[in-house]
């Protein structure tokens, strides 16, 4: 019975608040984190992070353009 109760509690939908949706702290932390000596560093890892950063920037620019167009057509 207790397992069934736990499963139903886990399956409940959690609403995302506006504050949580627009929390860009982890994004800024990804771009401006300090170098960690314990992390492995090789070309593939650096290339992956560079591509990730470029894709995040492109996404944010695209969202700004979409929002700008939406506002200008109102």
C-alpha positions as a LaTeX table, in Angstrom:
\begin{tabular}{lrrr}
\hline
Residue & $x$ (\AA) & $y$ (\AA) & $z$ (\AA) \\
\hline
Unk1 & 0.00 & 0.00 & 0.00 \\
Unk2 & 2.79 & 2.42 & 0.86 \\
Unk3 & 4.51 & 1.79 & $-2.51$ \\
Unk4 & 1.30 & 2.68 & $-4.31$ \\
Unk5 & 1.01 & 5.90 & $-2.31$ \\
Unk6 & 4.63 & 6.84 & $-3.12$ \\
Unk7 & 4.09 & 6.22 & $-6.85$ \\
Unk8 & 1.01 & 8.48 & $-6.95$ \\
Unk9 & 2.91 & 11.24 & $-5.12$ \\
Unk10 & 5.78 & 11.01 & $-7.63$ \\
Unk11 & 3.41 & 11.16 & $-10.61$ \\
Unk12 & 1.79 & 14.43 & $-9.54$ \\
Unk13 & 2.49 & 17.29 & $-11.91$ \\
Unk14 & 4.51 & 20.15 & $-10.49$ \\
Unk15 & 3.68 & 23.62 & $-11.78$ \\
Unk16 & 6.59 & 25.76 & $-12.91$ \\
Unk17 & 6.46 & 29.31 & $-11.64$ \\
Unk18 & 7.55 & 32.30 & $-13.73$ \\
Unk19 & 10.48 & 32.90 & $-11.40$ \\
Unk20 & 11.72 & 29.35 & $-11.94$ \\
Unk21 & 11.15 & 29.52 & $-15.70$ \\
Unk22 & 13.22 & 32.68 & $-16.12$ \\
Unk23 & 16.03 & 31.73 & $-13.77$ \\
Unk24 & 19.16 & 32.18 & $-15.89$ \\
Unk25 & 21.60 & 31.56 & $-13.04$ \\
Unk26 & 22.71 & 28.14 & $-14.31$ \\
Unk27 & 23.22 & 29.56 & $-17.82$ \\
Unk28 & 25.45 & 32.37 & $-16.54$ \\
Unk29 & 27.27 & 29.86 & $-14.35$ \\
Unk30 & 27.95 & 27.69 & $-17.40$ \\
Unk31 & 29.48 & 30.60 & $-19.32$ \\
Unk32 & 31.46 & 32.19 & $-16.51$ \\
Unk33 & 32.65 & 29.33 & $-14.35$ \\
Unk34 & 36.19 & 29.12 & $-13.09$ \\
Unk35 & 38.66 & 26.55 & $-14.35$ \\
Unk36 & 38.68 & 23.43 & $-12.21$ \\
Unk37 & 41.95 & 21.52 & $-11.97$ \\
Unk38 & 40.09 & 18.27 & $-11.17$ \\
Unk39 & 38.14 & 18.27 & $-14.44$ \\
Unk40 & 39.70 & 16.44 & $-17.36$ \\
Unk41 & 40.60 & 18.68 & $-20.27$ \\
Unk42 & 41.05 & 17.52 & $-23.83$ \\
Unk43 & 40.21 & 18.83 & $-27.28$ \\
Unk44 & 36.94 & 16.91 & $-27.62$ \\
Unk45 & 35.62 & 18.23 & $-24.33$ \\
Unk46 & 36.61 & 21.82 & $-25.16$ \\
Unk47 & 35.00 & 21.52 & $-28.60$ \\
Unk48 & 31.80 & 20.15 & $-27.08$ \\
Unk49 & 31.54 & 23.01 & $-24.59$ \\
Unk50 & 32.26 & 25.57 & $-27.33$ \\
Unk51 & 29.47 & 24.15 & $-29.50$ \\
Unk52 & 27.12 & 24.15 & $-26.50$ \\
Unk53 & 27.89 & 27.78 & $-25.76$ \\
Unk54 & 27.35 & 28.78 & $-29.39$ \\
Unk55 & 24.01 & 26.96 & $-29.49$ \\
Unk56 & 22.85 & 28.64 & $-26.26$ \\
Unk57 & 23.75 & 32.08 & $-27.63$ \\
Unk58 & 21.99 & 31.35 & $-30.94$ \\
Unk59 & 18.89 & 30.18 & $-29.07$ \\
Unk60 & 18.78 & 33.32 & $-26.93$ \\
Unk61 & 19.23 & 35.55 & $-29.99$ \\
Unk62 & 16.44 & 33.68 & $-31.81$ \\
Unk63 & 14.12 & 34.05 & $-28.82$ \\
Unk64 & 14.87 & 37.79 & $-28.69$ \\
Unk65 & 14.04 & 38.09 & $-32.41$ \\
Unk66 & 10.80 & 36.13 & $-32.00$ \\
Unk67 & 9.73 & 38.23 & $-29.02$ \\
Unk68 & 10.71 & 41.43 & $-30.84$ \\
Unk69 & 8.66 & 40.50 & $-33.89$ \\
Unk70 & 5.71 & 39.55 & $-31.72$ \\
Unk71 & 5.82 & 42.88 & $-29.89$ \\
Unk72 & 6.25 & 44.90 & $-33.10$ \\
Unk73 & 3.17 & 43.27 & $-34.71$ \\
Unk74 & 0.88 & 44.11 & $-31.82$ \\
\hline
\end{tabular}
